[in-house]
């Protein structure tokens, strides 16, 4: 597979919600990396879309990510079951995925996007679950079906491609 291209990508941020995040194993680390991806996307003019699963029950998007892109609310675990989500991610661009929970909403959405013949790249260090074993098994399952498993830094440096990029220093500050 080729490197990620900033001009042909979309960031998908799944269910980083106020009542869910306290239950996520290593939630602070997962949220920090998702924030890095969202801020880099903003700096590089990469579109982003966020989802919220049953916001009445799980709360809205955490303040650190609020405003990173339009929000699609959903009751289905698979965001692709929501027409508004499919409209938001329409096109041939690649999708970089971060979110919670790996074995539920992230996994089902990734598998559905793959079934639709989309290139899906999962930022493993920006994916969380309540239980580490659930996260690990979900990442293995997504990979076995064709999702590329990467890290946040891999995504950022592929989006930049060169130290000559005009946004190199601001993006570099996100990981230092």
N, C-alpha and C positions, 0 to 999 in steps of 0.2 A: 504494500500500500504506500502511496505517496505521503509526503509530509503534509501536515495540515496547512491550509492556505487561509490567511486572514480575510481575503476577499471573497471566500466561498464557504463561510462557516457561520453557524448560529450556536449560541450558548443556551442550553436548556437547564433551568434551575428548578429542581423538583422538590417541593414540599419542605422547605426550611421554615417551619412554623413554630410560633412561640410556645405552644404547649407540648410540642413533640420534641424539640431540641434538648430539653433537660434529660430526657430518657435515652438519648443517643450515646452509645459508647464512644469516647473520645470526641464528643460533640464539638468542643471548642476548636480542636484541630481541623475537623471536617469543615466547620463554619469558616475558619480562617482561610482555608484553601479555596472554598467557594467564593469568598469575598475577593480573594486575589484574582480569580477567574473573571468575576463580574467587573472589577475595576479595570483590569486589562482590556476586557471587551469594550468598556466605555472609552478608554483611551485610544483604542484602535478602531473605533466605529463599527464594532461587530454587534449585530443585533442579538438581543437576548429575550427569552420568554420565561416567565415563572409560572409555577402551578401551586395551587393550594388545595389540599385534600380536606373536604368537609370543614371549612374554616370556622363554622359555629362550634365544632367540637375540638378542633386542634389549634384554633387561633389563626391569625394572619401571618404573613411573612415576617420573619425577624427583622428588627430595625436595620441591622447591618446590611441586609440585601434589599430592603424595600426601595422601590424606585429604580431597580436595575433593568426593568423592562415591564411590558404589560403582563398582567396576572390573569391566568385562566383558572377559574374555580372549577372543582370537579368533585363528584361523588364516586366515580369509577376509579379503581386503583390504577388501571391503565389509562394514562392521559389520552391515548389515541382514540379512546371511546368517546371523547368529547369533540364535537365538530369544531368548536372554537380553537381547540389546541391544534387540530389538523390544519385549520386555516392559518394559524400563527406560524407553524413550522413548514408550510407548503414550500415547494421549490426543490431544486437539486442540490442545495448546499449540504455540507457536512454538519453533523450535530455533535457538539461536545456536551456531555451530560455530567451534571453533578446533582447530588440530592440525597434524600432519605425517604423511605427506608430501602436499602439495597435489594432486599429480598421480596419487597412488595411493590410499591409504586414505581421505583426506579427500574427494577427488573422487568416488570410487566410492560412498561413503556418502551424500554430498550428492545425487548423481544418483538414487540409490535412494529417498531420502526424498522428493525431488521427484516421482518416479514414483508414490509413494504419496500424492500430493496434499497434502504437508505444506508449510507455510511455512518456508523455510530461509534463515537470515541468516548470512552468512560474514564473520567479522571478519578482513579481509584482512591486517592487521598482526599478527595472531596465528596466521598460517598460514605454514608453511615447507616448503621442499624443499631437496635437496642443491644443485640447480642453479637459479639465478634464472629462467632461461627456462622451466623446467618449471612453476614456481610461476605465472608470468605467464599461460602458456597454459592452465593448469588453472583459474585464476580467470576467465579469459575464457569458457572452456567452461561452467563452472558458471553464470555469469551468463546466457549465451545460452540455457540451459535453465530459467531462472527463479529462480535463487538471487539474493538481494539481497546486494550486496557493500558492506560498511560498514567503519568503523574501530572500534577499541576504545572511543575516547571517544564516538563516536556512540551505541554501545550503552549505555554507562554513563549518559549524560545522558538518553537515552530511558527507561531504567529508572527514573531519578529523577523526571523530568518537571518538577520545581520545586526552587528553592533552599530552599523551606520543608520539603522532605522531611526527616524526622528523621535519616536517614542521609547527608544531603548532605555534611556536613563530612568524615566518615570516607571516603566514596567519593572526594571531591575530593582528599584526601591521596594517594590511589593514583596520581593522574596528575600531581601536582606534584613 
